[in-house]
Amino acid sequence: MQRFDSVGGDLVVGTAVRARVMSHERWGVMAEVLGHETVGASVDAGFIDSPSGAPRALPEEYPPVGEQVDAVVQEISRYHPPVWIRLTMRAADLREFSWPCGCCGQLTILSPGGDGVTVDVRSSEKAGCASFAAHRSCLADRLNPDFNGDRARVIAVGRE
């Protein structure tokens, strides 16, 4: 039996994706990530660039329904069903996506080549997954110093 929290398991925060706008809502847009159409997705208006300069995109500034757009995975909720993906379409995030480190609170870059990783916490007891972003160095520094192999893998994962 497949655990609900394994759906979209190949998506990671900071990953660039293509998405299709499915509907306009007062708070933003509903979307579907291409290749992951069974997983719900949305973009808050605050994460859509506003040509008028407003802090949140105005409804008339949303991309048209049916349009395919570039986006970055901002958050994946797998704590309880259904799995949900929050996206950002801001140009600045498409260039370089950052999020606060769960260890030190400072921004860490989760885009390819950045200094951050996503940590998924799961249990064999029951489905569900909690995630947080961390600087590679912050996470490695919090591991037992005797676990040299684990520390080295935290620094190297995705870069090999």
QUIZI-V978650 format. One record per pair of residues at least 24 apart in sequence whose C-alpha atoms are under 10 Angstrom apart, sorted by the first residue. I is the first residue (numbers start at 1). J is the second residue. If there is no record, write none. Layout:
# QUIZI-V978650
I,J
I,J
This chain:
# QUIZI-V978650
2,127
3,81
3,126
3,127
3,128
4,78
4,79
4,80
4,81
4,82
4,83
4,127
4,128
4,129
5,77
5,78
5,79
5,80
5,81
5,82
5,83
5,122
5,126
5,127
5,128
5,129
5,130
6,78
6,83
6,127
6,128
6,129
7,36
7,38
7,39
7,78
7,82
7,83
7,84
8,33
8,35
8,36
8,37
8,38
8,39
8,76
8,78
8,83
8,84
8,85
9,76
9,78
10,36
11,36
11,73
11,75
11,76
11,85
12,72
12,73
12,74
12,75
12,76
12,85
12,110
12,117
12,118
12,119
12,120
13,72
13,73
13,74
13,75
13,76
13,85
13,86
13,87
13,97
13,98
13,99
13,110
13,111
13,117
13,118
13,119
13,131
13,132
13,133
14,71
14,72
14,73
14,74
14,75
14,87
14,88
14,93
14,94
14,96
14,97
14,98
14,99
14,109
14,110
14,111
14,112
14,114
14,116
14,117
14,118
14,133
15,71
15,72
15,73
15,74
15,87
15,94
15,97
15,110
15,111
15,112
16,70
16,71
16,72
16,73
16,74
16,87
16,88
16,89
16,93
16,94
16,95
16,97
16,111
16,112
17,69
17,70
17,71
17,72
17,73
17,87
17,94
18,68
18,69
18,70
18,71
18,72
18,73
19,66
19,67
19,68
19,69
19,70
19,71
19,72
19,87
19,89
20,63
20,64
20,65
20,66
20,67
20,68
20,69
20,70
20,71
21,62
21,63
21,64
21,65
21,66
21,67
21,68
21,69
22,63
22,64
22,65
22,66
22,67
22,68
23,62
23,63
23,64
23,65
23,66
24,59
24,60
24,62
24,63
24,64
24,65
25,59
25,62
26,58
26,59
27,56
27,57
27,58
27,59
28,56
28,57
28,58
28,59
28,62
29,59
29,62
29,63
29,64
29,65
29,87
30,65
30,86
30,87
31,65
31,66
31,67
31,68
31,69
31,85
31,86
31,87
32,68
32,85
32,87
33,68
33,69
33,70
33,71
33,73
33,85
33,87
34,68
36,85
38,83
38,84
39,82
39,83
39,84
39,85
40,76
40,82
40,83
40,84
40,85
40,86
41,73
41,75
41,76
41,83
41,84
41,85
41,86
41,87
42,84
42,85
42,86
42,87
42,88
43,71
43,73
43,74
43,85
43,86
43,87
43,88
43,89
44,86
44,87
44,88
44,89
45,88
45,89
45,90
46,88
46,89
46,90
47,71
47,74
47,86
47,87
47,88
47,89
47,90
47,91
47,93
48,87
48,88
48,89
48,90
48,91
49,88
49,89
49,90
49,91
49,92
50,90
70,94
72,96
72,97
72,111
73,97
73,110
73,111
74,98
74,99
74,110
75,99
75,131
75,132
75,133
76,129
76,130
76,131
76,132
77,128
77,129
77,130
77,131
78,120
78,122
78,127
78,128
78,129
78,130
78,131
79,121
79,122
79,127
79,128
79,129
79,130
79,131
80,127
80,128
80,129
80,130
81,127
81,128
83,128
83,129
98,133
99,132
99,133
99,134
99,135
100,132
100,133
100,134
100,135
101,132
101,133
101,134
101,135
101,136
101,138
101,139
102,131
102,132
102,133
102,134
102,135
102,138
102,139
103,132
103,133
103,134
103,135
103,137
103,138
103,139
103,142
104,134
104,135
104,138
104,139
105,133
105,134
105,135
106,134
106,135
107,133
107,134
107,135
108,133
108,134
108,135
108,136
109,133
109,134
109,135
110,134
110,135
112,158
112,159
113,158
113,159
115,155
116,154
116,155
117,154
117,155
117,157
117,158
119,154
